[in-house]
Amino acid sequence: MLLKNKVALITGAASGIGKEIAMEYARQGASIVIADLALDAAKATADEIISKGGKALAVSMNVVDEAAVDKGIADAVATFGGIDILISNAGIQIISSIVDSTLENWRKMLAIHLDGAFLTTRASMRAMIKSGKGGSIIYMGSVHSHEASPLKAPYVTAKHGLIGLAKVVAKEGAAHGIRSNVICPGFVRTPLVERQIPEQAKEFGISEEDVIKKIMLKDTVDGEFTTTGDVAQTAVFLASFPSNALTGQSIVVSHGWFMQ
């Protein structure tokens, strides 16, 4: 149980990658704070963890709402005594070319991915510094933190930005024992990715099968999707790493889609 007695707050944890990390962290002994805009789904995930003998709390959190973020962190600290791990995972995707994009959608994407990461980081770091125990902050980046794809300008911009934020957190947090890293998955077949398949097929005028084979998986070494389990195991590794030797880094989990 690599995370025994740790407290982890995970945003966007009611489904997809966030839920898989929450379940794996619970198996590793952590108390889990399920932070999600969808409170009923968050409660369902928390109940699932509790039914298996784990400890979990569901909190309603809109990551772009400063007051909601601060309250969610405060509730987590009040319930479990602190925050040891933050997984900044909440995110959305909007498929559009630059020339057809709206400023509203650009701002929405950057707000959720970057404002949300900043607000949850600030609140978590304050709690970690106050406790004197340090901690680990993990951002959910993407292969698109390093590479670009058509039709994803705000997403690619935001995911690149997370690496910059993680590097600053690594430097500012070092004196307090706070580490910061970014997980950069390839395509994971979550509902978010499933929705992209018909959208990209329409934009490019190709079949959905060709979207999968010729766009999403064409640069992998084995033609396989990254799984939520792959990402969750990486998140365990980063959170349980015993020293500041591994901080300010991005770990690519993509079946070779991108190689550093």
Long-range contacts (C-beta under 8 A, 24 or more apart in sequence): 1-27, 1-28, 1-29, 2-28, 2-29, 2-236, 2-239, 2-240, 3-28, 3-29, 3-30, 3-85, 3-236, 3-239, 3-240, 4-28, 4-29, 4-30, 5-29, 6-30, 6-31, 6-84, 6-85, 6-239, 7-31, 7-33, 7-76, 7-80, 7-81, 7-82, 7-83, 7-84, 7-85, 8-32, 8-33, 8-83, 8-84, 8-85, 8-86, 8-87, 8-239, 9-33, 9-35, 9-72, 9-73, 9-76, 9-83, 9-85, 9-86, 9-87, 9-120, 9-124, 10-34, 10-35, 10-86, 10-87, 10-89, 11-35, 11-36, 11-61, 11-63, 11-87, 11-88, 11-89, 11-90, 11-116, 11-120, 12-36, 12-37, 12-63, 12-89, 12-90, 12-91, 12-140, 13-42, 13-45, 13-87, 13-89, 14-38, 14-41, 14-42, 14-44, 14-45, 15-41, 15-45, 15-190, 15-191, 16-188, 16-190, 16-191, 16-192, 16-228, 17-89, 17-140, 17-185, 17-188, 17-190, 17-228, 17-231, 17-232, 18-87, 18-89, 18-90, 18-140, 19-45, 19-228, 20-228, 20-229, 20-231, 20-232, 21-87, 21-89, 21-228, 21-231, 21-232, 21-235, 22-49, 22-56, 23-48, 23-49, 23-232, 24-229, 24-232, 24-233, 24-235, 24-236, 25-85, 25-232, 25-235, 25-236, 25-239, 26-52, 26-54, 26-55, 26-56, 27-54, 28-236, 28-240, 30-84, 30-85, 31-55, 31-56, 31-57, 31-80, 32-56, 32-57, 33-57, 33-58, 33-59, 33-72, 33-75, 33-76, 33-79, 33-80, 33-83, 34-58, 34-59, 35-59, 35-61, 35-63, 35-72, 35-90, 35-120, 36-60, 36-61, 36-90, 37-61, 37-62, 37-63, 37-90, 55-80, 61-90, 63-88, 63-90, 63-112, 63-115, 63-116, 63-117, 63-119, 63-120, 64-111, 64-112, 64-115, 64-116, 64-119, 66-119, 69-116, 69-119, 69-120, 69-123, 70-119, 70-123, 72-123, 73-120, 73-123, 73-124, 73-126, 73-127, 77-127, 82-127, 82-128, 82-131, 82-133, 83-124, 83-127, 83-128, 83-131, 83-135, 84-128, 84-133, 84-135, 84-136, 85-135, 85-136, 85-137, 85-138, 85-239, 86-120, 86-121, 86-124, 86-135, 86-136, 86-137, 86-138, 87-138, 87-140, 87-235, 88-116, 88-117, 88-120, 88-121, 88-137, 88-138, 88-139, 88-140, 88-162, 89-140, 90-116, 91-140, 91-158, 91-192, 92-192, 93-152, 93-155, 93-192, 93-195, 93-196, 94-154, 94-155, 95-151, 95-152, 95-196, 95-199, 95-200, 95-203, 96-151, 97-150, 97-151, 97-203, 98-153, 101-153, 101-154, 105-154, 106-153, 106-154, 109-154, 109-155, 109-158, 110-154, 110-157, 110-158, 110-161, 113-155, 113-158, 113-159, 113-161, 113-162, 114-158, 114-161, 114-162, 114-165, 117-162, 117-165, 118-165, 121-165, 121-169, 125-169, 125-172, 125-173, 125-176, 125-178, 128-173, 128-176, 128-177, 128-178, 129-176, 129-178, 132-176, 133-177, 134-173, 134-176, 134-177, 134-178, 134-179, 135-177, 135-178, 135-179, 136-178, 136-179, 136-180, 136-181, 136-238, 136-239, 136-241, 137-166, 137-169, 137-173, 137-178, 137-179, 137-180, 137-181, 138-180, 138-181, 138-182, 138-183, 138-235, 138-238, 138-239, 139-165, 139-166, 139-180, 139-181, 139-182, 139-183, 140-182, 140-183, 140-185, 140-231, 141-182, 141-183, 141-184, 141-185, 141-250, 142-184, 142-185, 143-184, 143-185, 143-186, 143-187, 143-252, 143-254, 143-257, 143-258, 145-182, 145-184, 145-250, 146-184, 146-250, 146-252, 146-258, 146-260, 147-258, 149-215, 151-200, 151-203, 159-184, 163-250, 166-248, 166-249, 166-250, 167-248, 169-248, 170-247, 170-248, 171-248, 173-247, 174-244, 174-247, 177-244, 179-238, 179-241, 179-244, 179-246, 179-247, 180-247, 180-248, 181-238, 181-246, 181-247, 181-248, 181-249, 181-250, 181-251, 182-249, 182-250, 182-251, 183-231, 183-234, 183-235, 183-238, 183-250, 183-251, 183-253, 184-250, 184-251, 184-252, 184-253, 184-254, 184-258, 185-226, 185-230, 185-231, 185-253, 185-254, 186-220, 186-225, 186-226, 186-252, 186-253, 186-254, 186-255, 186-257, 186-258, 187-216, 187-217, 187-225, 187-226, 187-257, 188-225, 188-226, 188-227, 188-228, 188-230, 188-231, 189-225, 189-227, 190-228, 217-255, 217-257, 219-256, 219-257, 219-258, 220-254, 220-255, 220-256, 220-257, 221-255, 221-256, 222-255, 222-256, 224-255, 225-255, 226-253, 226-254, 226-255, 226-257
